Amino acid sequence: MSYLLDANIFMAAARTYYHPELVPSFWGWLEREVAAGHVHSIVNVREEIEGGDDGDFLKRWIEPLPDSFWLDPHADAQREIKRVTRWATCRDLDYKEAARAKFLTGADSFLVAMALAEGHVVVTSEVSEPNSKKNIKIPDACTAHGVGYKNPLDLYRQLGMRF
């Protein structure tokens, strides 16, 4: 089991508490966790970062990461994405169409599907909002599919992050 990182983990860290000019040791620690195979992400997250407006640091930082860090949805994950899609589009769930579209076209649904297919734990800054109609939150999708999830601070504790 490893941890699958949502795009917001990288983006929030670079913008706020772990800004690379202030806490470069965070980024070194994260590189070591990548090398140890404790954390991964998916190609869809890489594409979000590459297309984002978070400045050049993140784009430069992800460039040398090994291809093995960026998991690509394979046949098992493709089966699970169908399951996640059926759940997100179920009329019993009262999500607005825009919420469904955003969840299904971004990396979020693929993150949940990959975790479901391979037994990973998803790490996201998102907070559960089961009564929301405007957004499908990753924690709610994880809960609906029996996928574990953590917030970043829990991950950092779990992996023993120290500076």
C-alpha positions in Angstrom: 0.0 0.0 0.0 1.1 3.5 -0.7 -0.4 6.9 -0.7 -1.8 8.6 -3.7 -1.4 12.4 -3.6 -4.1 14.8 -4.9 -2.9 17.9 -6.9 -3.9 20.1 -4.0 -1.2 18.6 -1.8 1.5 19.9 -4.1 -0.2 23.2 -4.9 -1.2 24.2 -1.3 2.3 23.2 -0.1 4.0 25.4 -2.7 1.7 28.3 -2.1 1.6 28.3 1.7 3.2 26.6 4.7 5.9 24.7 2.6 6.8 27.5 0.2 10.0 26.4 -1.5 11.9 29.5 -0.5 10.9 29.1 3.1 11.0 25.4 3.6 13.1 23.7 0.9 13.6 20.8 3.3 9.9 19.8 2.8 10.5 19.3 -0.9 13.7 17.2 -0.2 11.7 15.1 2.3 9.0 14.6 -0.3 11.5 13.5 -3.0 12.9 10.9 -0.5 9.4 9.6 0.1 8.9 9.3 -3.7 12.2 7.5 -4.0 11.2 5.1 -1.2 7.9 4.3 -3.0 5.8 5.5 -0.1 3.9 8.1 -2.2 2.6 8.2 -5.7 0.2 10.2 -7.8 -1.5 9.7 -11.1 -0.8 11.1 -14.6 -4.0 13.1 -14.4 -2.6 15.0 -11.4 0.6 15.7 -13.3 -1.5 17.1 -16.1 -3.3 19.4 -13.7 0.0 20.7 -12.3 1.4 21.2 -15.7 -1.6 23.1 -16.8 -2.0 25.1 -13.6 -1.1 28.6 -12.8 0.9 27.9 -9.7 4.1 29.3 -11.1 7.2 27.6 -12.5 8.4 26.0 -9.2 6.0 23.0 -9.3 6.4 22.5 -13.0 10.2 22.3 -12.6 9.9 20.2 -9.4 7.8 17.5 -10.9 9.9 17.3 -14.1 12.6 14.9 -12.7 10.2 12.7 -10.8 10.4 9.1 -12.1 7.7 7.8 -14.4 7.0 5.2 -11.7 5.7 8.0 -9.4 2.9 8.9 -11.9 0.6 5.9 -12.0 -1.3 5.5 -15.3 -4.9 4.1 -15.0 -4.6 0.5 -16.3 -7.3 -2.1 -17.1 -8.3 -2.6 -13.4 -8.5 1.1 -12.8 -10.5 1.6 -16.0 -13.1 -0.9 -14.6 -13.2 1.1 -11.3 -13.6 4.4 -13.1 -16.8 3.0 -14.6 -17.9 2.2 -11.1 -17.0 5.6 -9.7 -18.7 7.2 -12.7 -21.9 5.3 -12.1 -21.9 6.4 -8.5 -21.2 10.1 -9.3 -24.0 10.2 -11.9 -26.6 8.3 -9.8 -29.8 10.3 -9.6 -30.2 9.3 -6.0 -27.3 11.6 -5.2 -28.4 15.2 -5.4 -25.3 16.7 -7.0 -25.7 19.5 -9.6 -24.6 18.6 -13.1 -21.7 21.0 -12.9 -20.4 19.2 -9.8 -20.7 15.8 -11.6 -18.9 17.1 -14.7 -16.1 18.7 -12.7 -15.5 15.5 -10.6 -15.6 13.2 -13.7 -13.4 15.4 -16.0 -10.7 16.2 -13.6 -8.2 14.0 -11.8 -10.5 13.3 -8.8 -12.5 10.4 -10.1 -9.3 8.8 -11.5 -7.6 9.2 -8.2 -10.4 7.3 -6.4 -10.6 4.7 -9.1 -6.8 4.0 -8.9 -6.9 3.8 -5.2 -9.8 1.4 -5.4 -8.1 -0.8 -8.0 -4.8 -1.0 -6.2 -5.6 -0.6 -2.5 -3.9 2.8 -2.1 -4.9 5.5 0.4 -5.8 8.9 -1.1 -4.2 12.0 0.4 -6.2 15.3 -0.1 -6.7 18.6 1.5 -10.4 18.4 0.7 -12.8 17.9 3.5 -15.9 15.7 3.4 -19.2 17.6 2.6 -21.7 14.8 2.1 -24.6 17.2 1.9 -23.0 19.4 -0.7 -24.8 19.7 -4.1 -22.2 22.0 -5.7 -19.1 19.8 -5.3 -18.3 16.1 -5.1 -15.5 15.9 -2.6 -12.8 13.2 -2.8 -13.4 12.1 0.8 -17.1 11.5 0.1 -16.2 9.5 -3.1 -13.7 7.5 -1.1 -16.2 6.7 1.7 -18.8 5.6 -0.9 -16.3 3.1 -2.3 -14.5 1.9 0.8 -11.3 3.7 -0.1 -9.1 5.1 2.7 -8.1 8.7 2.7 -6.1 11.1 4.9 -5.4 14.7 5.1 -1.8 15.9 4.5 -1.0 16.4 8.2 -2.0 12.8 9.0 0.2 11.6 6.1 3.2 13.7 7.4 2.8 12.2 10.9 2.4 8.7 9.5 5.6 9.0 7.5 7.5 10.6 10.3 8.2 14.0 8.6 10.7 15.9 10.7 12.9 18.9 9.9 
